[in-house]
Amino acid sequence: MSDAPAAHPDILVAAVALIRDRRVLMVTARGRDVWFMPGGKIDPGESEEAAAAREAWEEVAVRLDPAALKPLFTVLIQAHGEPDGRLVRMSVFGAETTAEPAASAEVSAVHWATSADQPRCPPAGVEVLRRLHAADLID
């Protein structure tokens, strides 16, 4: 067994699941056509919760308290648009807000998704929708 690092280290990501009326908020990044969870890469020295809250503000203009985020699950799956074997490790946090999410500089549109929207998503999004539906949180 080798102690060499993996050829393709996992991409570490934190995402927020904002759920309303049995739908979860997803976004379309500028220049892309697939739907993603609001979230992104974790900066060096940043906690997963802080990254999720920062990304929610940057992508959908919603301020969240990192301490109030609820860990839901972690998805480990092939990263969209990356070489085979490059995985995304996405920590998904539940959040609540009364603020109305809106597309920001990084995002061209917001969508309220159900499990029926899986064909619009990359592998990580498909898995998130599958798990949220299995937990009876979304339709």
ZATITOR-428781 format. One record per atom (N, C-alpha, C): z, y, x. Coordinates in steps of 0.05 Angstrom, whole numbers, padded with zeros to 5 digits, always signed. Layout:
ZATITOR-428781
ZYX...
***
This chain:
ZATITOR-428781
+00000-00024+00017+00000+00000+00000+00000+00025+00018-00017+00044+00011-00020+00068+00027+00000+00090+00018+00009+00106+00038+00025+00129+00032+00008+00154+00031-00018+00151+00032-00036+00174+00032-00035+00188+00004-00038+00214+00003-00038+00228-00023-00062+00220-00039-00060+00222-00065-00082+00215-00083-00106+00233-00076-00130+00222-00079-00154+00237-00074-00156+00261-00092-00146+00257-00116-00147+00278-00136-00119+00281-00148-00103+00300-00138-00076+00303-00149-00077+00312-00179-00057+00304-00194-00057+00312-00222-00056+00342-00225-00069+00352-00246-00068+00380-00253-00044+00384-00271-00024+00399-00262+00001+00403-00277-00002+00426-00297+00001+00421-00322-00004+00440-00344+00020+00440-00363+00026+00463-00374+00045+00465-00396+00031+00478-00420+00036+00467-00444+00023+00477-00468+00043+00480-00490+00035+00497-00510+00052+00502-00533+00039+00491-00558+00055+00478-00574+00046+00468-00601+00059+00486-00622+00044+00506-00631+00053+00523-00653+00042+00510-00679+00060+00501-00696+00052+00486-00720+00059+00503-00745+00040+00506-00762+00044+00519-00788+00028+00505-00809+00040+00500-00832+00026+00488-00855+00011+00463-00847+00024+00446-00830+00014+00420-00822-00012+00423-00805-00015+00446-00791-00037+00450-00773-00025+00461-00747-00039+00455-00724-00030+00465-00698-00050+00485-00687-00039+00505-00674-00057+00526-00662-00071+00515-00638-00097+00519-00637-00114+00513-00614-00131+00537-00608-00143+00538-00584-00159+00561-00576-00185+00551-00564-00204+00570-00564-00229+00566-00549-00229+00586-00526-00231+00576-00502-00232+00594-00479-00259+00607-00477-00259+00631-00466-00285+00645-00463-00305+00628-00448-00329+00627-00458-00350+00612-00445-00349+00582-00449-00331+00572-00465-00328+00544-00470-00333+00538-00500-00338+00513-00506-00343+00507-00534-00323+00487-00546-00304+00477-00529-00284+00458-00538-00258+00472-00545-00241+00459-00561-00216+00471-00569-00194+00459-00550-00177+00477-00541-00154+00470-00523-00128+00478-00536-00106+00466-00526-00080+00476-00533-00075+00502-00518-00061+00521-00530-00053+00545-00514-00035+00536-00491-00044+00541-00467-00028+00532-00444-00045+00535-00419-00033+00526-00397-00048+00528-00371-00031+00517-00348-00042+00521-00325-00030+00511-00300-00002+00524-00296+00015+00508-00284+00042+00517-00277+00041+00529-00250+00050+00554-00247+00050+00568-00221+00072+00557-00203+00068+00558-00177+00089+00549-00158+00116+00562-00164+00137+00546-00166+00164+00557-00171+00170+00563-00200+00150+00559-00217+00154+00565-00246+00162+00539-00261+00180+00542-00280+00187+00519-00296+00165+00513-00317+00164+00489-00327+00145+00482-00347+00148+00501-00372+00173+00505-00380+00178+00522-00403+00169+00551-00398+00174+00561-00375+00165+00589-00368+00135+00590-00368+00122+00570-00358+00093+00570-00357+00081+00569-00386+00093+00552-00403+00084+00550-00430+00087+00577-00445+00110+00590-00441+00115+00616-00454+00096+00637-00443+00091+00638-00416+00073+00657-00404+00045+00653-00415+00036+00628-00416+00009+00623-00426+00005+00630-00455+00026+00626-00471+00025+00634-00500+00020+00664-00502+00034+00679-00485+00030+00708-00485+00002+00715-00476-00007+00703-00453-00033+00710-00442-00056+00702-00460-00053+00680-00474-00076+00669-00489-00076+00677-00518-00053+00679-00531-00052+00684-00560-00033+00706-00568-00024+00722-00548-00008+00746-00553+00017+00740-00569+00030+00717-00564+00055+00709-00577+00076+00708-00556+00098+00723-00559+00120+00722-00540+00140+00700-00549+00146+00682-00530+00164+00660-00536+00186+00660-00515+00210+00652-00523+00233+00649-00505+00231+00621-00492+00227+00619-00466+00225+00592-00454+00249+00574-00461+00273+00586-00463+00296+00570-00469+00296+00558-00498+00279+00570-00515+00278+00561-00543+00256+00540-00547+00240+00534-00527+00219+00514-00530+00230+00486-00530+00219+00470-00548+00229+00442-00551+00209+00423-00538+00217+00407-00518+00199+00388-00506+00191+00367-00527+00165+00363-00530+00154+00343-00549+00146+00317-00535+00128+00320-00516+00117+00297-00501+00100+00306-00478+00093+00288-00460+00075+00294-00438+00050+00276-00441+00027+00288-00438+00002+00273-00439-00009+00271-00410-00016+00247-00403-00028+00242-00377-00055+00228-00382-00077+00243-00376-00103+00233-00384-00125+00246-00367-00149+00235-00366-00171+00246-00351-00174+00275-00358-00177+00292-00337-00180+00321-00340-00209+00327-00348-00212+00344-00368-00238+00352-00377-00254+00367-00356-00278+00359-00351-00295+00372-00331-00288+00367-00302-00271+00348-00297-00262+00342-00269-00273+00315-00262-00274+00309-00235-00283+00282-00226-00267+00260-00238-00280+00237-00242-00266+00213-00252-00241+00208-00235-00219+00203-00248-00194+00197-00234-00176+00222-00231-00187+00246-00236-00171+00270-00235-00158+00273-00263-00131+00271-00263-00117+00271-00288-00103+00298-00293-00100+00304-00318-00084+00327-00326-00057+00316-00336-00035+00328-00327-00008+00320-00336+00002+00344-00352+00000+00343-00378+00006+00365-00396+00032+00361-00410+00051+00378-00404+00077+00378-00419+00073+00396-00443+00078+00384-00467+00074+00398-00492+00101+00405-00504+00104+00431-00511+00129+00441-00522+00125+00452-00550+00143+00445-00568+00142+00457-00595+00154+00485-00594+00143+00502-00611+00152+00530-00612+00150+00540-00640+00167+00559-00647+00165+00572-00673+00163+00602-00669+00147+00615-00685+00145+00644-00684+00135+00654-00711+00143+00679-00718+00132+00691-00742+00108+00709-00734+00104+00713-00708+00081+00729-00699+00055+00716-00706+00035+00732-00710+00008+00722-00717-00008+00719-00691-00014+00694-00682-00029+00691-00658-00057+00704-00660-00065+00715-00637-00092+00728-00636-00104+00722-00609-00131+00720-00609-00145+00715-00584-00141+00738-00565-00137+00732-00539-00132+00752-00519-00155+00752-00499-00151+00764-00476-00172+00767-00456-00183+00740-00447-00166+00719-00446-00175+00693-00436-00188+00675-00458-00184+00683-00483-00191+00666-00505-00210+00681-00524-00231+00666-00534-00250+00679-00552-00243+00675-00581-00228+00653-00587-00221+00648-00615-00196+00631-00617-00182+00633-00639-00159+00616-00646-00166+00599-00670-00155+00575-00672-00162+00557-00693-00136+00542-00702-00133+00537-00728-00111+00521-00738-00123+00493-00743-00115+00474-00726-00128+00448-00726-00111+00426-00739-00125+00405-00748-00113+00381-00758-00124+00358-00742-00116+00334-00747-00126+00310-00733-00156+00307-00737-00167+00318-00759-00196+00316-00764-00212+00332-00743-00199+00349-00728-00213+00365-00708-00215+00352-00680-00206+00327-00678-00207+00314-00652-00235+00315-00639-00257+00312-00653-00283+00313-00640-00289+00339-00626-00275+00361-00632-00279+00387-00620-00264+00390-00593-00247+00370-00587-00228+00373-00565-00234+00355-00541-00226+00364-00517-00227+00346-00493-00206+00325-00496-00205+00305-00477-00187+00283-00480-00157+00291-00484-00147+00310-00470-00119+00318-00473-00114+00328-00502-00132+00344-00512-00129+00355-00539-00130+00333-00560-00148+00314-00556-00150+00291-00574-00123+00277-00575-00111+00272-00552-00086+00258-00550-00063+00274-00563-00063+00300-00559-00042+00317-00572-00045+00315-00602-00069+00318-00613-00073+00317-00642-00065+00289-00652-00072+00268-00637-00064+00241-00646-00034+00238-00647-00020+00247-00627+00009+00245-00626+00023+00262-00648+00013+00286-00652+00025+00304-00672+00021+00292-00700-00003+00280-00704-00008+00267-00730+00009+00242-00733+00012+00226-00712+00029+00202-00714+00058+00209-00719+00067+00233-00710+00094+00242-00715+00097+00256-00742+00075+00256-00758+00074+00268-00784+00080+00299-00783+00071+00312-00762+00074+00341-00759+00050+00356-00768+00026+00343-00766+00001+00355-00776-00014+00335-00793-00032+00346-00809-00050+00328-00825-00071+00315-00808
***
